[in-house]
């Protein structure tokens, strides 16, 4: 399965995160019906290692995980829960059919965001966390 699905499943399975955002963890963008707080996951880039004869089976994609809340304190609480769940993670990420063999996962940065809302709303506050996740993947074979 994809590292994207494994990452989303890992976050959804975490009790602290679920207590804050329920199941509102989305790949790419939030659903229009989602209420805050919620999390969005986007793959920003990726690289793969190769040896002299073929792909090595190791990849390091970079993900941006945005943690949104109605207040800065709530956004930071969600971000802290994400950091505690996956920063330094090693082993099988995810569950069921959505798993990946992760060698290491590390937090690169976490700038703060504010998205103003149109009209009289206060908008949303966020933390944009950037993670690199080194994981094993299948090696292409050629005949």
C-alpha positions, -999 to +999 in steps of 0.1 A: +000+000+000+011+036-004+030+055+023+003+082+020-024+058+030-002+043+058+005+077+072-032+087+072-041+054+089-014+058+115-027+093+124-064+081+124-055+052+147-038+074+173-062+079+203-050+114+212-053+126+176-088+110+172-098+127+205-090+161+189-100+157+152-122+126+152-118+112+117-112+145+099-078+136+085-077+141+047-053+136+019-048+167-002-075+190+012-103+191+037-139+182+028-161+213+026-183+198+054-153+194+078-154+214+109-123+225+126-101+210+141-089+188+112-057+176+095-047+177+059-018+156+044+000+166+012+030+149-004+054+177-014+082+157-031+100+125-029+133+109-037+145+073-042+179+057-037+195+036-065+225+014-066+246+007-097+222-019-111+187-010-100+165+008-075+173+001-039+138-001-026+142+029-003+123+061-007+121+094+012+090+114+004+084+148+021+049+154+035+033+186+048+008+178+075-014+209+082-031+209+116-060+234+118-079+247+148-103+276+157-075+290+179-037+289+179-038+268+211-060+242+195-039+241+163-008+237+184-024+209+205-033+190+173+003+195+159+018+184+192-003+152+190+009+145+155+045+152+164+043+128+194+027+101+172+052+101+143+084+121+149+111+095+152+088+067+142+103+034+131+086+002+122+052-007+106+032+025+100-005+021+096-028-009+101-049-033+081-042-031+044-027+004+048+009-003+061+044+007+052+078-004+066+092+029+079+129+031+086+127+066+102+104+096+102+116+131+112+101+165+116+119+192+095+099+223+104+066+237+115+056+273+106+024+288+119-005+297+096-036+318+097-063+316+071-088+345+073-124+337+068-146+358+045-173+378+062-175+380+100-157+347+107-124+346+126-108+321+102-086+292+111-052+289+127-027+262+117+006+246+120+022+233+088+045+205+098+070+191+072+080+155+077+105+133+058+096+096+059+122+070+048+105+037+040+109+005+020+090+001-013+088-025-039+116-027-065+106-027-101+116-058-120+122-059-158+123-089-181 
